[in-house]
Amino acid sequence: MHTLEIKDLHVKIKAEPEHPEILTGVNLKLATGEIHAIMGPNGTGKSTLAETIMGNPAYEVTQGDILIDGESILGMAVDERARAGLFLGMQYPQEIAGVTNAEFIRAAINARRPEDDQIRISDFLKQLDKTMATLEMPESMADRYLNQGFSGGEKKRNEILQLMMIHPHFGLLDEIDSGLDIDALRIVAKGVNLMRGPEFGSMIITHYQRLLDYIIPDVVHVMKGGRIIESGGPDLAKKLEKTGYEHLKVGEQNG
């Protein structure tokens, strides 16, 4: 079992030192074998939390710590955090011209393996074909430049393809459901559910209960005011769908 722990995390935008903190004391512990959902109103720091865990240099940690298996990762660059087992499924995936989907994924896999144990091309292609079929993606997408000309739904499906091929310990999935129709949502959720198991944990950021009908979380957290203010089981998400967030007060964490 592996653990990802967030301790009293305070974060601000590095380029705007006078700007108030976005995260104001987040505490969370996620273990492999668990799926946690993060919900809350816009502008409360959900995406900032995921980006900070992954090491986005635009954000500065002013207090607290982020630990994997009890070891701080604050001093690690993004690539080092990826090799330590983190994966970020982005809300707005970037387009990269000149690098095919297959090339990018193979490079990402090999970056986490020793130089004398790189994945064989035949094994990689076999696994890629199988995973793309699971996600109902046409074979041609493997040879297209990364996310270039992809629809919003194709980009989100491509993030899950990378997740399933790379096999990280922790998937940080930022609004993977936004802009998806019901069929695409079902396929994306199928990919995440196939990853479930003792060697994988996920933090899923979402605004909508509908995603959690397909990916049933073990824990639901509510963020407001830059911190987690309430935690509970799957029923908490259903309750929030009816009540919204206005009645929740920012204070000490509940749950």
Contacts in CASP RR format, 6 or more apart in sequence:
PFRMAT RR
TARGET T0000
AUTHOR 0000-0000-0000
METHOD contacts of the structure
MODEL  1
MHTLEIKDLHVKIKAEPEHPEILTGVNLKLATGEIHAIMGPNGTGKSTLA
ETIMGNPAYEVTQGDILIDGESILGMAVDERARAGLFLGMQYPQEIAGVT
NAEFIRAAINARRPEDDQIRISDFLKQLDKTMATLEMPESMADRYLNQGF
SGGEKKRNEILQLMMIHPHFGLLDEIDSGLDIDALRIVAKGVNLMRGPEF
GSMIITHYQRLLDYIIPDVVHVMKGGRIIESGGPDLAKKLEKTGYEHLKV
GEQNG
1 31 0 8 1.000
1 32 0 8 1.000
1 33 0 8 1.000
1 198 0 8 1.000
2 31 0 8 1.000
2 32 0 8 1.000
2 68 0 8 1.000
2 69 0 8 1.000
2 85 0 8 1.000
2 169 0 8 1.000
2 170 0 8 1.000
2 199 0 8 1.000
3 29 0 8 1.000
3 30 0 8 1.000
3 31 0 8 1.000
3 32 0 8 1.000
3 67 0 8 1.000
3 68 0 8 1.000
3 69 0 8 1.000
3 70 0 8 1.000
4 29 0 8 1.000
4 30 0 8 1.000
4 31 0 8 1.000
4 53 0 8 1.000
4 66 0 8 1.000
4 67 0 8 1.000
4 68 0 8 1.000
4 86 0 8 1.000
4 169 0 8 1.000
4 170 0 8 1.000
4 203 0 8 1.000
5 28 0 8 1.000
5 29 0 8 1.000
5 30 0 8 1.000
5 65 0 8 1.000
5 66 0 8 1.000
5 67 0 8 1.000
5 68 0 8 1.000
5 70 0 8 1.000
6 26 0 8 1.000
6 27 0 8 1.000
6 28 0 8 1.000
6 29 0 8 1.000
6 49 0 8 1.000
6 53 0 8 1.000
6 65 0 8 1.000
6 66 0 8 1.000
7 27 0 8 1.000
7 64 0 8 1.000
7 65 0 8 1.000
7 66 0 8 1.000
7 67 0 8 1.000
8 25 0 8 1.000
8 26 0 8 1.000
8 27 0 8 1.000
8 63 0 8 1.000
8 64 0 8 1.000
8 65 0 8 1.000
9 23 0 8 1.000
9 25 0 8 1.000
9 26 0 8 1.000
9 27 0 8 1.000
9 49 0 8 1.000
9 52 0 8 1.000
9 61 0 8 1.000
9 63 0 8 1.000
9 64 0 8 1.000
9 65 0 8 1.000
9 66 0 8 1.000
10 21 0 8 1.000
10 23 0 8 1.000
10 24 0 8 1.000
10 25 0 8 1.000
10 61 0 8 1.000
10 62 0 8 1.000
10 63 0 8 1.000
10 64 0 8 1.000
11 21 0 8 1.000
11 22 0 8 1.000
11 23 0 8 1.000
11 48 0 8 1.000
11 49 0 8 1.000
11 52 0 8 1.000
11 59 0 8 1.000
11 60 0 8 1.000
11 61 0 8 1.000
11 62 0 8 1.000
12 19 0 8 1.000
12 20 0 8 1.000
12 21 0 8 1.000
12 22 0 8 1.000
12 59 0 8 1.000
12 60 0 8 1.000
12 62 0 8 1.000
13 19 0 8 1.000
13 22 0 8 1.000
13 58 0 8 1.000
13 59 0 8 1.000
13 60 0 8 1.000
14 57 0 8 1.000
14 58 0 8 1.000
14 59 0 8 1.000
14 60 0 8 1.000
15 58 0 8 1.000
21 62 0 8 1.000
21 226 0 8 1.000
22 45 0 8 1.000
22 48 0 8 1.000
22 59 0 8 1.000
22 226 0 8 1.000
23 45 0 8 1.000
23 48 0 8 1.000
23 49 0 8 1.000
23 52 0 8 1.000
23 226 0 8 1.000
23 227 0 8 1.000
24 225 0 8 1.000
24 226 0 8 1.000
24 227 0 8 1.000
25 63 0 8 1.000
25 64 0 8 1.000
25 226 0 8 1.000
25 227 0 8 1.000
26 49 0 8 1.000
26 223 0 8 1.000
26 226 0 8 1.000
26 227 0 8 1.000
26 228 0 8 1.000
27 227 0 8 1.000
27 228 0 8 1.000
27 253 0 8 1.000
28 36 0 8 1.000
28 203 0 8 1.000
28 221 0 8 1.000
28 228 0 8 1.000
30 36 0 8 1.000
30 170 0 8 1.000
30 201 0 8 1.000
30 202 0 8 1.000
30 203 0 8 1.000
31 201 0 8 1.000
32 169 0 8 1.000
32 170 0 8 1.000
32 197 0 8 1.000
32 198 0 8 1.000
32 199 0 8 1.000
32 200 0 8 1.000
32 201 0 8 1.000
33 196 0 8 1.000
33 197 0 8 1.000
33 198 0 8 1.000
33 199 0 8 1.000
33 200 0 8 1.000
33 201 0 8 1.000
33 218 0 8 1.000
34 201 0 8 1.000
34 202 0 8 1.000
34 218 0 8 1.000
34 219 0 8 1.000
35 192 0 8 1.000
35 196 0 8 1.000
35 201 0 8 1.000
35 202 0 8 1.000
35 204 0 8 1.000
35 215 0 8 1.000
35 216 0 8 1.000
35 217 0 8 1.000
35 218 0 8 1.000
35 219 0 8 1.000
36 202 0 8 1.000
36 203 0 8 1.000
36 204 0 8 1.000
36 217 0 8 1.000
36 218 0 8 1.000
36 219 0 8 1.000
36 220 0 8 1.000
36 221 0 8 1.000
37 203 0 8 1.000
37 204 0 8 1.000
37 205 0 8 1.000
37 206 0 8 1.000
37 212 0 8 1.000
37 215 0 8 1.000
37 217 0 8 1.000
37 219 0 8 1.000
37 220 0 8 1.000
37 221 0 8 1.000
37 237 0 8 1.000
38 46 0 8 1.000
38 49 0 8 1.000
38 203 0 8 1.000
38 204 0 8 1.000
38 205 0 8 1.000
38 206 0 8 1.000
38 221 0 8 1.000
38 223 0 8 1.000
38 228 0 8 1.000
39 46 0 8 1.000
39 205 0 8 1.000
39 206 0 8 1.000
39 207 0 8 1.000
39 220 0 8 1.000
39 221 0 8 1.000
39 222 0 8 1.000
39 223 0 8 1.000
39 237 0 8 1.000
39 240 0 8 1.000
40 46 0 8 1.000
40 207 0 8 1.000
40 222 0 8 1.000
40 223 0 8 1.000
40 224 0 8 1.000
40 240 0 8 1.000
40 245 0 8 1.000
41 224 0 8 1.000
41 245 0 8 1.000
42 207 0 8 1.000
44 223 0 8 1.000
44 224 0 8 1.000
44 225 0 8 1.000
44 226 0 8 1.000
45 223 0 8 1.000
45 225 0 8 1.000
45 226 0 8 1.000
46 174 0 8 1.000
46 205 0 8 1.000
46 223 0 8 1.000
47 91 0 8 1.000
47 174 0 8 1.000
47 175 0 8 1.000
47 205 0 8 1.000
48 59 0 8 1.000
49 205 0 8 1.000
49 223 0 8 1.000
50 88 0 8 1.000
50 172 0 8 1.000
50 174 0 8 1.000
50 203 0 8 1.000
50 205 0 8 1.000
51 58 0 8 1.000
51 59 0 8 1.000
51 88 0 8 1.000
52 59 0 8 1.000
52 61 0 8 1.000
52 66 0 8 1.000
53 66 0 8 1.000
53 81 0 8 1.000
53 86 0 8 1.000
53 88 0 8 1.000
53 172 0 8 1.000
53 203 0 8 1.000
54 78 0 8 1.000
54 81 0 8 1.000
54 82 0 8 1.000
54 86 0 8 1.000
54 88 0 8 1.000
54 172 0 8 1.000
55 76 0 8 1.000
55 77 0 8 1.000
55 78 0 8 1.000
55 81 0 8 1.000
56 78 0 8 1.000
57 78 0 8 1.000
61 74 0 8 1.000
65 72 0 8 1.000
65 74 0 8 1.000
66 72 0 8 1.000
66 73 0 8 1.000
66 74 0 8 1.000
67 73 0 8 1.000
68 84 0 8 1.000
68 85 0 8 1.000
68 86 0 8 1.000
68 169 0 8 1.000
68 170 0 8 1.000
73 80 0 8 1.000
73 81 0 8 1.000
73 84 0 8 1.000
76 84 0 8 1.000
79 111 0 8 1.000
82 108 0 8 1.000
82 111 0 8 1.000
82 112 0 8 1.000
82 168 0 8 1.000
83 111 0 8 1.000
83 112 0 8 1.000
85 112 0 8 1.000
85 168 0 8 1.000
85 169 0 8 1.000
85 170 0 8 1.000
86 168 0 8 1.000
86 169 0 8 1.000
86 170 0 8 1.000
86 171 0 8 1.000
86 172 0 8 1.000
87 162 0 8 1.000
87 163 0 8 1.000
87 166 0 8 1.000
87 168 0 8 1.000
87 170 0 8 1.000
87 171 0 8 1.000
87 172 0 8 1.000
88 171 0 8 1.000
88 172 0 8 1.000
88 174 0 8 1.000
89 159 0 8 1.000
89 162 0 8 1.000
89 163 0 8 1.000
89 171 0 8 1.000
89 172 0 8 1.000
89 173 0 8 1.000
89 174 0 8 1.000
89 176 0 8 1.000
90 159 0 8 1.000
90 174 0 8 1.000
91 174 0 8 1.000
91 175 0 8 1.000
91 178 0 8 1.000
91 205 0 8 1.000
93 147 0 8 1.000
93 150 0 8 1.000
93 155 0 8 1.000
93 156 0 8 1.000
93 158 0 8 1.000
93 159 0 8 1.000
94 146 0 8 1.000
94 147 0 8 1.000
95 145 0 8 1.000
95 146 0 8 1.000
95 147 0 8 1.000
95 148 0 8 1.000
95 149 0 8 1.000
95 150 0 8 1.000
96 104 0 8 1.000
96 145 0 8 1.000
96 146 0 8 1.000
96 147 0 8 1.000
96 148 0 8 1.000
97 145 0 8 1.000
97 148 0 8 1.000
98 145 0 8 1.000
98 146 0 8 1.000
99 145 0 8 1.000
99 146 0 8 1.000
100 142 0 8 1.000
100 143 0 8 1.000
100 144 0 8 1.000
100 145 0 8 1.000
100 146 0 8 1.000
101 141 0 8 1.000
101 142 0 8 1.000
101 143 0 8 1.000
101 144 0 8 1.000
101 145 0 8 1.000
101 146 0 8 1.000
101 158 0 8 1.000
101 161 0 8 1.000
102 124 0 8 1.000
102 125 0 8 1.000
102 128 0 8 1.000
102 142 0 8 1.000
102 143 0 8 1.000
104 146 0 8 1.000
104 162 0 8 1.000
105 128 0 8 1.000
105 161 0 8 1.000
105 162 0 8 1.000
105 165 0 8 1.000
105 166 0 8 1.000
106 119 0 8 1.000
106 121 0 8 1.000
106 124 0 8 1.000
108 162 0 8 1.000
108 165 0 8 1.000
108 166 0 8 1.000
109 119 0 8 1.000
109 124 0 8 1.000
109 165 0 8 1.000
109 166 0 8 1.000
110 118 0 8 1.000
110 119 0 8 1.000
112 166 0 8 1.000
113 119 0 8 1.000
127 165 0 8 1.000
128 142 0 8 1.000
128 165 0 8 1.000
129 139 0 8 1.000
131 161 0 8 1.000
131 164 0 8 1.000
131 165 0 8 1.000
132 138 0 8 1.000
132 139 0 8 1.000
132 141 0 8 1.000
132 142 0 8 1.000
132 161 0 8 1.000
134 164 0 8 1.000
134 190 0 8 1.000
134 191 0 8 1.000
134 194 0 8 1.000
135 157 0 8 1.000
135 160 0 8 1.000
135 161 0 8 1.000
135 164 0 8 1.000
135 187 0 8 1.000
135 188 0 8 1.000
135 190 0 8 1.000
135 191 0 8 1.000
136 187 0 8 1.000
137 154 0 8 1.000
137 157 0 8 1.000
137 158 0 8 1.000
137 161 0 8 1.000
141 150 0 8 1.000
141 154 0 8 1.000
141 158 0 8 1.000
144 150 0 8 1.000
146 158 0 8 1.000
147 154 0 8 1.000
147 155 0 8 1.000
147 158 0 8 1.000
150 158 0 8 1.000
152 179 0 8 1.000
153 179 0 8 1.000
153 180 0 8 1.000
153 184 0 8 1.000
156 176 0 8 1.000
156 177 0 8 1.000
156 178 0 8 1.000
156 179 0 8 1.000
156 180 0 8 1.000
156 184 0 8 1.000
156 188 0 8 1.000
157 184 0 8 1.000
157 187 0 8 1.000
157 188 0 8 1.000
159 173 0 8 1.000
159 176 0 8 1.000
160 176 0 8 1.000
160 188 0 8 1.000
160 191 0 8 1.000
160 192 0 8 1.000
163 171 0 8 1.000
163 173 0 8 1.000
163 191 0 8 1.000
163 192 0 8 1.000
163 195 0 8 1.000
164 191 0 8 1.000
164 194 0 8 1.000
164 195 0 8 1.000
167 195 0 8 1.000
167 199 0 8 1.000
167 200 0 8 1.000
168 200 0 8 1.000
169 199 0 8 1.000
169 200 0 8 1.000
169 201 0 8 1.000
170 200 0 8 1.000
170 201 0 8 1.000
170 202 0 8 1.000
170 203 0 8 1.000
171 200 0 8 1.000
171 201 0 8 1.000
171 202 0 8 1.000
171 203 0 8 1.000
172 202 0 8 1.000
172 203 0 8 1.000
172 205 0 8 1.000
173 192 0 8 1.000
173 202 0 8 1.000
173 203 0 8 1.000
173 204 0 8 1.000
173 205 0 8 1.000
174 205 0 8 1.000
175 205 0 8 1.000
175 206 0 8 1.000
175 207 0 8 1.000
176 188 0 8 1.000
176 192 0 8 1.000
176 204 0 8 1.000
176 206 0 8 1.000
176 211 0 8 1.000
177 185 0 8 1.000
177 188 0 8 1.000
177 206 0 8 1.000
177 208 0 8 1.000
177 210 0 8 1.000
177 211 0 8 1.000
178 207 0 8 1.000
180 188 0 8 1.000
185 210 0 8 1.000
185 211 0 8 1.000
185 214 0 8 1.000
186 214 0 8 1.000
189 211 0 8 1.000
189 214 0 8 1.000
189 215 0 8 1.000
190 214 0 8 1.000
192 202 0 8 1.000
192 204 0 8 1.000
192 215 0 8 1.000
193 214 0 8 1.000
193 215 0 8 1.000
195 201 0 8 1.000
195 202 0 8 1.000
204 211 0 8 1.000
204 215 0 8 1.000
204 217 0 8 1.000
206 212 0 8 1.000
208 241 0 8 1.000
209 237 0 8 1.000
209 238 0 8 1.000
209 240 0 8 1.000
209 241 0 8 1.000
212 220 0 8 1.000
212 234 0 8 1.000
212 237 0 8 1.000
216 234 0 8 1.000
217 233 0 8 1.000
217 234 0 8 1.000
217 237 0 8 1.000
218 233 0 8 1.000
219 231 0 8 1.000
219 232 0 8 1.000
219 233 0 8 1.000
220 231 0 8 1.000
220 232 0 8 1.000
220 233 0 8 1.000
220 234 0 8 1.000
220 236 0 8 1.000
220 237 0 8 1.000
221 228 0 8 1.000
221 230 0 8 1.000
221 231 0 8 1.000
221 232 0 8 1.000
222 228 0 8 1.000
222 229 0 8 1.000
222 230 0 8 1.000
222 231 0 8 1.000
222 236 0 8 1.000
222 240 0 8 1.000
222 245 0 8 1.000
222 248 0 8 1.000
223 229 0 8 1.000
224 245 0 8 1.000
224 248 0 8 1.000
224 250 0 8 1.000
225 250 0 8 1.000
226 250 0 8 1.000
227 250 0 8 1.000
227 251 0 8 1.000
227 253 0 8 1.000
228 253 0 8 1.000
229 248 0 8 1.000
229 249 0 8 1.000
229 250 0 8 1.000
229 251 0 8 1.000
229 253 0 8 1.000
229 254 0 8 1.000
230 236 0 8 1.000
230 248 0 8 1.000
230 253 0 8 1.000
230 254 0 8 1.000
230 255 0 8 1.000
231 253 0 8 1.000
231 254 0 8 1.000
231 255 0 8 1.000
232 255 0 8 1.000
END
